[in-house]
Amino acid sequence: MSIIETIPIDHVPADHAVHVAFFKDVQNAAFLHSQLLARNADFEYALIDASVAVSRTHILAAAFKAVTARVDGSLKTPNVHSELVASLSSANNIAEAYRRYGISPTTKDVIAVKIVSPGPASKSLSAEDVEKHLKENFQGTPVPFSDESIATSTDWSKVRKYYKLNGLAWVDAIKDEAERREQLETLVLGAMALRTA
């Protein structure tokens, strides 16, 4: 069984592939974090702390924003993967976005996104190549990249703090848990969209 999912995103050029894997109980987060800090090209992924992810749509919206910025030549970060992590933020502080949404040495659950696009570095990477690299380097349990799996990792207190959603009495008054999550997801996506408005 494959540990990655290749996801087509509407309105993204067909020559850009988005591969996503989700790992729980990652044992080597410090190593993965160090590879990002060292700018090791083999580890050029968007490594997202799953505790601040609210849904598939949340992650894929950031992927769409990052790919669009790359295609338009308007990246504000060194590459499309760091742009994806920064795109999760509702603020313009890139360093803060990395700290809040990216992997840290203590992260337990990680969503890994690899965007393969035309160019010399990633031209020959297939889904199988990405999966092989992930299997060899991630010490964690692969789980489906689904809303249900993401929900088991989401830390709503962090999400509310980072997206400034505390004190919304109308949201807190919603008794149905699924409806409350849906409303919070909508607010998170709106905050991300307004950042670039």
C-alpha angles and dihedrals in degrees: 000000000000118000094203133066121209106213125197111216119204116245093016115119111265091236090067115084122196114205119186132188129176122208126189126201094016109195099190103049091129090057093047091048091050091052090055092048090049088051091232102182091213088065097047098139135123099252106194127191100237092210088078096044116101102183147339088268090056092056095040092050088057090047090052091050091048095048091046090052090049094049091046092047091239103119112151093193133053096268146359092268096055087044089057091054091046090048090063089067127091090209133064097236103111096189090052090049091054091050095046103038106021130079118282129191089264099045112129103186120041134189108203118200123187118189112197113197137164114290141092097276101052103018095107099039113118128190087257091055091051092047092049091052092048093049091050096047110029116079100198143090114276113226131177116280092239136135088247093055092044091051090060090060102038115115101203093191089061093043092051091047096047094046093039094241099139118118097029098143094186091057093045089051092061105104098190107085095207092050092047090052091048092052092047091049090053090051092049092050090047091052090051091049094048092054090074097034 
